[in-house]
Amino acid sequence: MAKESMKAREVKRKKLADRYAKRRAELKARVKQGDLEAMFLLQKLPRNASPVRYRNRCKLSGRPRGYMRQFGINRIEFRKMASQGLIPGVKKASW
């Protein structure tokens, strides 16, 4: 189980990335055209405004590793749910 502070940090990063998404896209387009001023403006944006710094976490446990995007949960929770028959179409092979 992830700490509440870690989960809160991820939520904060997600909000910041969403807030600056349009501005980042505009500046990146200008940088591709060769505008040096845009490069400096892009560097002045907050670091956490970059979507790369956002980390996917399991919706149930908050675990960051073994995350499966298709389901939004980690591998351990997926295995538990599949064993209980909560995920349709998944059969236990050789776990």
Biopython code that builds the backbone (N, CA, C, O; Angstrom):
import numpy as np
from Bio.PDB.StructureBuilder import StructureBuilder

atoms = [
    (1, "MET", "N", (0.842, -1.176, 0.000)),
    (1, "MET", "CA", (0.000, 0.000, 0.000)),
    (1, "MET", "C", (0.888, 1.241, 0.000)),
    (1, "MET", "O", (1.816, 1.356, 0.801)),
    (2, "ALA", "N", (0.598, 2.139, -0.885)),
    (2, "ALA", "CA", (1.387, 3.365, -0.989)),
    (2, "ALA", "C", (0.972, 4.352, 0.101)),
    (2, "ALA", "O", (-0.170, 4.354, 0.560)),
    (3, "LYS", "N", (1.909, 5.173, 0.493)),
    (3, "LYS", "CA", (1.607, 6.216, 1.472)),
    (3, "LYS", "C", (0.636, 7.223, 0.870)),
    (3, "LYS", "O", (0.612, 7.453, -0.339)),
    (4, "GLU", "N", (-0.152, 7.805, 1.739)),
    (4, "GLU", "CA", (-1.100, 8.821, 1.279)),
    (4, "GLU", "C", (-0.369, 10.023, 0.689)),
    (4, "GLU", "O", (-0.857, 10.651, -0.251)),
    (5, "SER", "N", (0.801, 10.341, 1.242)),
    (5, "SER", "CA", (1.551, 11.487, 0.732)),
    (5, "SER", "C", (2.043, 11.230, -0.696)),
    (5, "SER", "O", (2.105, 12.153, -1.508)),
    (6, "MET", "N", (2.391, 9.977, -1.000)),
    (6, "MET", "CA", (2.838, 9.646, -2.353)),
    (6, "MET", "C", (1.679, 9.752, -3.340)),
    (6, "MET", "O", (1.844, 10.246, -4.455)),
    (7, "LYS", "N", (0.509, 9.285, -2.917)),
    (7, "LYS", "CA", (-0.668, 9.381, -3.783)),
    (7, "LYS", "C", (-1.031, 10.839, -4.027)),
    (7, "LYS", "O", (-1.375, 11.221, -5.145)),
    (8, "ALA", "N", (-0.954, 11.650, -2.981)),
    (8, "ALA", "CA", (-1.279, 13.071, -3.098)),
    (8, "ALA", "C", (-0.300, 13.780, -4.031)),
    (8, "ALA", "O", (-0.691, 14.670, -4.786)),
    (9, "ARG", "N", (0.965, 13.384, -3.977)),
    (9, "ARG", "CA", (1.981, 13.981, -4.849)),
    (9, "ARG", "C", (1.671, 13.686, -6.314)),
    (9, "ARG", "O", (1.827, 14.551, -7.176)),
    (10, "GLU", "N", (1.229, 12.456, -6.591)),
    (10, "GLU", "CA", (0.892, 12.086, -7.962)),
    (10, "GLU", "C", (-0.323, 12.867, -8.462)),
    (10, "GLU", "O", (-0.367, 13.275, -9.623)),
    (11, "VAL", "N", (-1.304, 13.072, -7.589)),
    (11, "VAL", "CA", (-2.484, 13.847, -7.967)),
    (11, "VAL", "C", (-2.083, 15.283, -8.282)),
    (11, "VAL", "O", (-2.576, 15.878, -9.241)),
    (12, "LYS", "N", (-1.190, 15.832, -7.475)),
    (12, "LYS", "CA", (-0.722, 17.200, -7.678)),
    (12, "LYS", "C", (0.027, 17.322, -9.011)),
    (12, "LYS", "O", (-0.154, 18.296, -9.743)),
    (13, "ARG", "N", (0.864, 16.333, -9.319)),
    (13, "ARG", "CA", (1.605, 16.347, -10.581)),
    (13, "ARG", "C", (0.663, 16.249, -11.774)),
    (13, "ARG", "O", (0.862, 16.914, -12.791)),
    (14, "LYS", "N", (-0.362, 15.415, -11.642)),
    (14, "LYS", "CA", (-1.323, 15.240, -12.729)),
    (14, "LYS", "C", (-2.062, 16.550, -13.005)),
    (14, "LYS", "O", (-2.239, 16.933, -14.161)),
    (15, "LYS", "N", (-2.492, 17.237, -11.943)),
    (15, "LYS", "CA", (-3.192, 18.510, -12.111)),
    (15, "LYS", "C", (-2.285, 19.557, -12.756)),
    (15, "LYS", "O", (-2.714, 20.304, -13.635)),
    (16, "LEU", "N", (-1.032, 19.603, -12.312)),
    (16, "LEU", "CA", (-0.081, 20.575, -12.848)),
    (16, "LEU", "C", (0.207, 20.293, -14.320)),
    (16, "LEU", "O", (0.289, 21.218, -15.128)),
    (17, "ALA", "N", (0.361, 19.018, -14.666)),
    (17, "ALA", "CA", (0.622, 18.652, -16.055)),
    (17, "ALA", "C", (-0.567, 19.022, -16.943)),
    (17, "ALA", "O", (-0.385, 19.481, -18.071)),
    (18, "ASP", "N", (-1.776, 18.823, -16.433)),
    (18, "ASP", "CA", (-2.968, 19.181, -17.203)),
    (18, "ASP", "C", (-3.072, 20.692, -17.389)),
    (18, "ASP", "O", (-3.466, 21.169, -18.453)),
    (19, "ARG", "N", (-2.714, 21.439, -16.344)),
    (19, "ARG", "CA", (-2.807, 22.893, -16.402)),
    (19, "ARG", "C", (-1.849, 23.487, -17.446)),
    (19, "ARG", "O", (-2.203, 24.436, -18.146)),
    (20, "TYR", "N", (-0.650, 22.930, -17.545)),
    (20, "TYR", "CA", (0.371, 23.479, -18.448)),
    (20, "TYR", "C", (0.453, 22.745, -19.792)),
    (20, "TYR", "O", (1.346, 23.041, -20.585)),
    (21, "ALA", "N", (-0.434, 21.814, -20.067)),
    (21, "ALA", "CA", (-0.347, 20.998, -21.286)),
    (21, "ALA", "C", (-0.402, 21.850, -22.556)),
    (21, "ALA", "O", (0.407, 21.668, -23.466)),
    (22, "LYS", "N", (-1.345, 22.768, -22.613)),
    (22, "LYS", "CA", (-1.497, 23.594, -23.819)),
    (22, "LYS", "C", (-0.270, 24.484, -24.018)),
    (22, "LYS", "O", (0.240, 24.608, -25.132)),
    (23, "ARG", "N", (0.194, 25.094, -22.943)),
    (23, "ARG", "CA", (1.373, 25.989, -23.010)),
    (23, "ARG", "C", (2.609, 25.218, -23.453)),
    (23, "ARG", "O", (3.382, 25.699, -24.282)),
    (24, "ARG", "N", (2.799, 24.011, -22.897)),
    (24, "ARG", "CA", (3.950, 23.178, -23.271)),
    (24, "ARG", "C", (3.899, 22.822, -24.756)),
    (24, "ARG", "O", (4.919, 22.869, -25.444)),
    (25, "ALA", "N", (2.717, 22.469, -25.245)),
    (25, "ALA", "CA", (2.572, 22.081, -26.644)),
    (25, "ALA", "C", (2.921, 23.250, -27.570)),
    (25, "ALA", "O", (3.598, 23.067, -28.583)),
    (26, "GLU", "N", (2.457, 24.441, -27.217)),
    (26, "GLU", "CA", (2.768, 25.619, -28.034)),
    (26, "GLU", "C", (4.259, 25.905, -28.052)),
    (26, "GLU", "O", (4.840, 26.165, -29.106)),
    (27, "LEU", "N", (4.879, 25.854, -26.871)),
    (27, "LEU", "CA", (6.324, 26.136, -26.803)),
    (27, "LEU", "C", (7.140, 25.075, -27.517)),
    (27, "LEU", "O", (8.138, 25.394, -28.163)),
    (28, "LYS", "N", (6.729, 23.814, -27.409)),
    (28, "LYS", "CA", (7.466, 22.743, -28.093)),
    (28, "LYS", "C", (7.378, 22.910, -29.609)),
    (28, "LYS", "O", (8.340, 22.642, -30.328)),
    (29, "ALA", "N", (6.226, 23.351, -30.082)),
    (29, "ALA", "CA", (6.082, 23.589, -31.523)),
    (29, "ALA", "C", (7.014, 24.712, -31.976)),
    (29, "ALA", "O", (7.631, 24.631, -33.038)),
    (30, "ARG", "N", (7.107, 25.757, -31.158)),
    (30, "ARG", "CA", (8.004, 26.866, -31.495)),
    (30, "ARG", "C", (9.471, 26.435, -31.440)),
    (30, "ARG", "O", (10.279, 26.899, -32.245)),
    (31, "VAL", "N", (9.820, 25.564, -30.512)),
    (31, "VAL", "CA", (11.200, 25.069, -30.404)),
    (31, "VAL", "C", (11.559, 24.268, -31.645)),
    (31, "VAL", "O", (12.681, 24.370, -32.142)),
    (32, "LYS", "N", (10.621, 23.470, -32.155)),
    (32, "LYS", "CA", (10.888, 22.681, -33.362)),
    (32, "LYS", "C", (11.159, 23.574, -34.565)),
    (32, "LYS", "O", (11.874, 23.180, -35.485)),
    (33, "GLN", "N", (10.592, 24.772, -34.559)),
    (33, "GLN", "CA", (10.827, 25.716, -35.650)),
    (33, "GLN", "C", (12.155, 26.444, -35.492)),
    (33, "GLN", "O", (12.580, 27.167, -36.394)),
    (34, "GLY", "N", (12.812, 26.257, -34.349)),
    (34, "GLY", "CA", (14.122, 26.863, -34.137)),
    (34, "GLY", "C", (14.112, 28.107, -33.281)),
    (34, "GLY", "O", (15.099, 28.843, -33.266)),
    (35, "ASP", "N", (13.050, 28.365, -32.579)),
    (35, "ASP", "CA", (12.934, 29.552, -31.728)),
    (35, "ASP", "C", (13.657, 29.305, -30.401)),
    (35, "ASP", "O", (13.209, 28.492, -29.593)),
    (36, "LEU", "N", (14.768, 30.002, -30.178)),
    (36, "LEU", "CA", (15.539, 29.815, -28.944)),
    (36, "LEU", "C", (14.837, 30.408, -27.728)),
    (36, "LEU", "O", (14.965, 29.885, -26.621)),
    (37, "GLU", "N", (14.109, 31.478, -27.924)),
    (37, "GLU", "CA", (13.393, 32.095, -26.799)),
    (37, "GLU", "C", (12.355, 31.125, -26.230)),
    (37, "GLU", "O", (12.142, 31.066, -25.019)),
    (38, "ALA", "N", (11.718, 30.369, -27.119)),
    (38, "ALA", "CA", (10.724, 29.389, -26.676)),
    (38, "ALA", "C", (11.383, 28.295, -25.841)),
    (38, "ALA", "O", (10.778, 27.773, -24.904)),
    (39, "MET", "N", (12.627, 27.948, -26.184)),
    (39, "MET", "CA", (13.343, 26.925, -25.418)),
    (39, "MET", "C", (13.568, 27.395, -23.981)),
    (39, "MET", "O", (13.396, 26.626, -23.035)),
    (40, "PHE", "N", (13.945, 28.642, -23.829)),
    (40, "PHE", "CA", (14.170, 29.168, -22.481)),
    (40, "PHE", "C", (12.863, 29.277, -21.698)),
    (40, "PHE", "O", (12.832, 29.020, -20.494)),
    (41, "LEU", "N", (11.794, 29.657, -22.379)),
    (41, "LEU", "CA", (10.483, 29.723, -21.713)),
    (41, "LEU", "C", (10.005, 28.335, -21.297)),
    (41, "LEU", "O", (9.377, 28.172, -20.251)),
    (42, "LEU", "N", (10.305, 27.346, -22.120)),
    (42, "LEU", "CA", (9.940, 25.961, -21.803)),
    (42, "LEU", "C", (10.704, 25.469, -20.575)),
    (42, "LEU", "O", (10.157, 24.733, -19.753)),
    (43, "GLN", "N", (11.947, 25.869, -20.454)),
    (43, "GLN", "CA", (12.754, 25.466, -19.304)),
    (43, "GLN", "C", (12.289, 26.131, -18.015)),
    (43, "GLN", "O", (12.512, 25.601, -16.927)),
    (44, "LYS", "N", (11.641, 27.292, -18.133)),
    (44, "LYS", "CA", (11.185, 28.010, -16.945)),
    (44, "LYS", "C", (9.878, 27.452, -16.379)),
    (44, "LYS", "O", (9.490, 27.798, -15.263)),
    (45, "LEU", "N", (9.200, 26.595, -17.140)),
    (45, "LEU", "CA", (7.976, 25.985, -16.619)),
    (45, "LEU", "C", (8.333, 25.057, -15.455)),
    (45, "LEU", "O", (9.453, 24.549, -15.402)),
    (46, "PRO", "N", (7.412, 24.828, -14.533)),
    (46, "PRO", "CA", (7.710, 23.922, -13.413)),
    (46, "PRO", "C", (8.051, 22.519, -13.911)),
    (46, "PRO", "O", (7.485, 22.047, -14.898)),
    (47, "ARG", "N", (8.962, 21.871, -13.234)),
    (47, "ARG", "CA", (9.376, 20.526, -13.648)),
    (47, "ARG", "C", (8.222, 19.533, -13.604)),
    (47, "ARG", "O", (8.088, 18.678, -14.479)),
    (48, "ASN", "N", (7.400, 19.656, -12.582)),
    (48, "ASN", "CA", (6.283, 18.724, -12.452)),
    (48, "ASN", "C", (5.173, 18.991, -13.464)),
    (48, "ASN", "O", (4.180, 18.264, -13.492)),
    (49, "ALA", "N", (5.324, 20.017, -14.289)),
    (49, "ALA", "CA", (4.347, 20.296, -15.334)),
    (49, "ALA", "C", (4.538, 19.359, -16.523)),
    (49, "ALA", "O", (3.700, 19.319, -17.424)),
    (50, "SER", "N", (5.622, 18.618, -16.530)),
    (50, "SER", "CA", (5.873, 17.672, -17.601)),
    (50, "SER", "C", (5.112, 16.371, -17.336)),
    (50, "SER", "O", (5.178, 15.838, -16.228)),
    (51, "PRO", "N", (4.394, 15.854, -18.333)),
    (51, "PRO", "CA", (3.652, 14.609, -18.114)),
    (51, "PRO", "C", (4.559, 13.395, -17.910)),
    (51, "PRO", "O", (4.097, 12.352, -17.448)),
    (52, "VAL", "N", (5.828, 13.518, -18.245)),
    (52, "VAL", "CA", (6.765, 12.419, -18.053)),
    (52, "VAL", "C", (6.977, 12.134, -16.563)),
    (52, "VAL", "O", (7.284, 11.004, -16.183)),
    (53, "ARG", "N", (6.815, 13.149, -15.731)),
    (53, "ARG", "CA", (7.057, 12.986, -14.298)),
    (53, "ARG", "C", (5.881, 12.344, -13.573)),
    (53, "ARG", "O", (5.986, 12.009, -12.393)),
    (54, "TYR", "N", (4.764, 12.170, -14.271)),
    (54, "TYR", "CA", (3.602, 11.526, -13.682)),
    (54, "TYR", "C", (3.805, 10.026, -13.700)),
    (54, "TYR", "O", (4.238, 9.472, -14.710)),
    (55, "ARG", "N", (3.500, 9.363, -12.602)),
    (55, "ARG", "CA", (3.709, 7.923, -12.478)),
    (55, "ARG", "C", (2.367, 7.220, -12.347)),
    (55, "ARG", "O", (1.550, 7.589, -11.504)),
    (56, "ASN", "N", (2.139, 6.216, -13.175)),
    (56, "ASN", "CA", (0.896, 5.460, -13.084)),
    (56, "ASN", "C", (0.890, 4.628, -11.804)),
    (56, "ASN", "O", (1.892, 4.004, -11.454)),
    (57, "ARG", "N", (-0.231, 4.625, -11.122)),
    (57, "ARG", "CA", (-0.377, 3.854, -9.888)),
    (57, "ARG", "C", (-1.652, 3.035, -9.946)),
    (57, "ARG", "O", (-2.624, 3.414, -10.599)),
    (58, "CYS", "N", (-1.632, 1.906, -9.254)),
    (58, "CYS", "CA", (-2.791, 1.021, -9.155)),
    (58, "CYS", "C", (-3.941, 1.761, -8.478)),
    (58, "CYS", "O", (-3.741, 2.444, -7.474)),
    (59, "LYS", "N", (-5.135, 1.625, -9.026)),
    (59, "LYS", "CA", (-6.300, 2.303, -8.464)),
    (59, "LYS", "C", (-6.711, 1.702, -7.117)),
    (59, "LYS", "O", (-7.330, 2.383, -6.301)),
    (60, "LEU", "N", (-6.373, 0.441, -6.881)),
    (60, "LEU", "CA", (-6.781, -0.222, -5.647)),
    (60, "LEU", "C", (-5.755, -0.085, -4.530)),
    (60, "LEU", "O", (-6.106, 0.258, -3.401)),
    (61, "SER", "N", (-4.494, -0.351, -4.839)),
    (61, "SER", "CA", (-3.476, -0.380, -3.788)),
    (61, "SER", "C", (-2.519, 0.804, -3.825)),
    (61, "SER", "O", (-1.877, 1.102, -2.818)),
    (62, "GLY", "N", (-2.410, 1.484, -4.960)),
    (62, "GLY", "CA", (-1.483, 2.598, -5.086)),
    (62, "GLY", "C", (-0.080, 2.175, -5.474)),
    (62, "GLY", "O", (0.829, 3.004, -5.524)),
    (63, "ARG", "N", (0.104, 0.887, -5.749)),
    (63, "ARG", "CA", (1.419, 0.373, -6.113)),
    (63, "ARG", "C", (1.833, 0.891, -7.490)),
    (63, "ARG", "O", (1.045, 0.817, -8.433)),
    (64, "PRO", "N", (3.076, 1.422, -7.626)),
    (64, "PRO", "CA", (3.499, 1.983, -8.908)),
    (64, "PRO", "C", (4.091, 0.950, -9.869)),
    (64, "PRO", "O", (4.158, 1.198, -11.073)),
    (65, "ARG", "N", (4.510, -0.179, -9.363)),
    (65, "ARG", "CA", (5.183, -1.157, -10.225)),
    (65, "ARG", "C", (4.225, -2.245, -10.677)),
    (65, "ARG", "O", (3.252, -2.561, -9.992)),
    (66, "GLY", "N", (4.511, -2.807, -11.826)),
    (66, "GLY", "CA", (3.669, -3.872, -12.368)),
    (66, "GLY", "C", (2.305, -3.364, -12.791)),
    (66, "GLY", "O", (1.321, -4.101, -12.727)),
    (67, "TYR", "N", (2.237, -2.121, -13.218)),
    (67, "TYR", "CA", (0.977, -1.475, -13.584)),
    (67, "TYR", "C", (0.523, -1.940, -14.967)),
    (67, "TYR", "O", (1.313, -1.966, -15.910)),
    (68, "MET", "N", (-0.742, -2.303, -15.077)),
    (68, "MET", "CA", (-1.314, -2.724, -16.356)),
    (68, "MET", "C", (-2.292, -1.642, -16.812)),
    (68, "MET", "O", (-3.356, -1.465, -16.219)),
    (69, "ARG", "N", (-1.922, -0.924, -17.868)),
    (69, "ARG", "CA", (-2.730, 0.216, -18.329)),
    (69, "ARG", "C", (-4.139, -0.183, -18.737)),
    (69, "ARG", "O", (-5.092, 0.557, -18.493)),
    (70, "GLN", "N", (-4.272, -1.329, -19.348)),
    (70, "GLN", "CA", (-5.571, -1.757, -19.852)),
    (70, "GLN", "C", (-6.607, -1.868, -18.730)),
    (70, "GLN", "O", (-7.790, -1.601, -18.941)),
    (71, "PHE", "N", (-6.154, -2.262, -17.541)),
    (71, "PHE", "CA", (-7.062, -2.466, -16.419)),
    (71, "PHE", "C", (-6.959, -1.378, -15.358)),
    (71, "PHE", "O", (-7.884, -1.195, -14.567)),
    (72, "GLY", "N", (-5.848, -0.658, -15.333)),
    (72, "GLY", "CA", (-5.661, 0.404, -14.342)),
    (72, "GLY", "C", (-5.269, -0.115, -12.978)),
    (72, "GLY", "O", (-5.377, 0.601, -11.983)),
    (73, "ILE", "N", (-4.810, -1.364, -12.921)),
    (73, "ILE", "CA", (-4.383, -1.969, -11.650)),
    (73, "ILE", "C", (-3.036, -2.650, -11.846)),
    (73, "ILE", "O", (-2.566, -2.812, -12.973)),
    (74, "ASN", "N", (-2.419, -3.048, -10.730)),
    (74, "ASN", "CA", (-1.120, -3.712, -10.840)),
    (74, "ASN", "C", (-1.306, -5.218, -11.014)),
    (74, "ASN", "O", (-2.425, -5.725, -10.925)),
    (75, "ARG", "N", (-0.225, -5.918, -11.258)),
    (75, "ARG", "CA", (-0.277, -7.344, -11.570)),
    (75, "ARG", "C", (-0.793, -8.178, -10.412)),
    (75, "ARG", "O", (-1.477, -9.178, -10.629)),
    (76, "ILE", "N", (-0.476, -7.784, -9.185)),
    (76, "ILE", "CA", (-0.890, -8.553, -8.017)),
    (76, "ILE", "C", (-2.406, -8.474, -7.836)),
    (76, "ILE", "O", (-3.066, -9.488, -7.607)),
    (77, "GLU", "N", (-2.950, -7.257, -7.941)),
    (77, "GLU", "CA", (-4.397, -7.083, -7.825)),
    (77, "GLU", "C", (-5.114, -7.765, -8.992)),
    (77, "GLU", "O", (-6.197, -8.325, -8.822)),
    (78, "PHE", "N", (-4.507, -7.713, -10.167)),
    (78, "PHE", "CA", (-5.085, -8.387, -11.324)),
    (78, "PHE", "C", (-5.186, -9.881, -11.067)),
    (78, "PHE", "O", (-6.206, -10.503, -11.364)),
    (79, "ARG", "N", (-4.138, -10.445, -10.520)),
    (79, "ARG", "CA", (-4.115, -11.888, -10.253)),
    (79, "ARG", "C", (-5.170, -12.277, -9.223)),
    (79, "ARG", "O", (-5.858, -13.286, -9.382)),
    (80, "LYS", "N", (-5.296, -11.471, -8.164)),
    (80, "LYS", "CA", (-6.318, -11.742, -7.145)),
    (80, "LYS", "C", (-7.722, -11.708, -7.750)),
    (80, "LYS", "O", (-8.543, -12.593, -7.511)),
    (81, "MET", "N", (-7.970, -10.672, -8.532)),
    (81, "MET", "CA", (-9.299, -10.515, -9.124)),
    (81, "MET", "C", (-9.590, -11.609, -10.151)),
    (81, "MET", "O", (-10.723, -12.082, -10.247)),
    (82, "ALA", "N", (-8.579, -12.011, -10.915)),
    (82, "ALA", "CA", (-8.766, -13.081, -11.904)),
    (82, "ALA", "C", (-9.041, -14.408, -11.208)),
    (82, "ALA", "O", (-9.852, -15.200, -11.688)),
    (83, "SER", "N", (-8.384, -14.658, -10.097)),
    (83, "SER", "CA", (-8.601, -15.898, -9.353)),
    (83, "SER", "C", (-10.008, -15.960, -8.776)),
    (83, "SER", "O", (-10.592, -17.039, -8.670)),
    (84, "GLN", "N", (-10.551, -14.811, -8.406)),
    (84, "GLN", "CA", (-11.904, -14.759, -7.853)),
    (84, "GLN", "C", (-12.970, -14.726, -8.945)),
    (84, "GLN", "O", (-14.164, -14.795, -8.653)),
    (85, "GLY", "N", (-12.540, -14.620, -10.202)),
    (85, "GLY", "CA", (-13.473, -14.595, -11.318)),
    (85, "GLY", "C", (-14.108, -13.237, -11.556)),
    (85, "GLY", "O", (-15.166, -13.150, -12.178)),
    (86, "LEU", "N", (-13.477, -12.173, -11.070)),
    (86, "LEU", "CA", (-14.029, -10.832, -11.219)),
    (86, "LEU", "C", (-13.698, -10.196, -12.565)),
    (86, "LEU", "O", (-14.322, -9.209, -12.954)),
    (87, "ILE", "N", (-12.720, -10.755, -13.278)),
    (87, "ILE", "CA", (-12.339, -10.212, -14.583)),
    (87, "ILE", "C", (-12.813, -11.206, -15.652)),
    (87, "ILE", "O", (-12.274, -12.308, -15.753)),
    (88, "PRO", "N", (-13.806, -10.825, -16.438)),
    (88, "PRO", "CA", (-14.346, -11.758, -17.434)),
    (88, "PRO", "C", (-13.343, -12.050, -18.545)),
    (88, "PRO", "O", (-12.607, -11.172, -18.995)),
    (89, "GLY", "N", (-13.339, -13.319, -18.975)),
    (89, "GLY", "CA", (-12.483, -13.721, -20.094)),
    (89, "GLY", "C", (-11.074, -14.115, -19.696)),
    (89, "GLY", "O", (-10.277, -14.463, -20.568)),
    (90, "VAL", "N", (-10.739, -14.075, -18.431)),
    (90, "VAL", "CA", (-9.396, -14.445, -17.978)),
    (90, "VAL", "C", (-9.484, -15.809, -17.307)),
    (90, "VAL", "O", (-10.258, -16.009, -16.370)),
    (91, "LYS", "N", (-8.675, -16.747, -17.804)),
    (91, "LYS", "CA", (-8.647, -18.081, -17.216)),
    (91, "LYS", "C", (-7.306, -18.309, -16.557)),
    (91, "LYS", "O", (-6.275, -17.838, -17.037)),
    (92, "LYS", "N", (-7.326, -19.031, -15.458)),
    (92, "LYS", "CA", (-6.086, -19.335, -14.755)),
    (92, "LYS", "C", (-5.353, -20.425, -15.532)),
    (92, "LYS", "O", (-5.889, -21.515, -15.730)),
    (93, "ALA", "N", (-4.150, -20.137, -15.963)),
    (93, "ALA", "CA", (-3.378, -21.104, -16.726)),
    (93, "ALA", "C", (-2.422, -21.850, -15.802)),
    (93, "ALA", "O", (-2.695, -22.990, -15.424)),
    (94, "SER", "N", (-1.322, -21.233, -15.439)),
    (94, "SER", "CA", (-0.354, -21.890, -14.558)),
    (94, "SER", "C", (0.296, -20.843, -13.679)),
    (94, "SER", "O", (1.471, -20.516, -13.849)),
    (95, "TRP", "N", (-0.457, -20.329, -12.756)),
    (95, "TRP", "CA", (0.075, -19.316, -11.856)),
    (95, "TRP", "C", (0.677, -20.010, -10.710)),
    (95, "TRP", "O", (1.200, -19.363, -9.802)),
]
sb = StructureBuilder()
sb.init_structure("model")
sb.init_model(0)
sb.init_chain("A")
sb.init_seg("    ")
for serial, (resi, resn, name, xyz) in enumerate(atoms, 1):
    if name == "N":
        sb.init_residue(resn, " ", resi, " ")
    sb.init_atom(name, np.array(xyz, "f"), 0.0, 1.0, " ", f" {name:<3s}", serial, name[0])
structure = sb.get_structure()
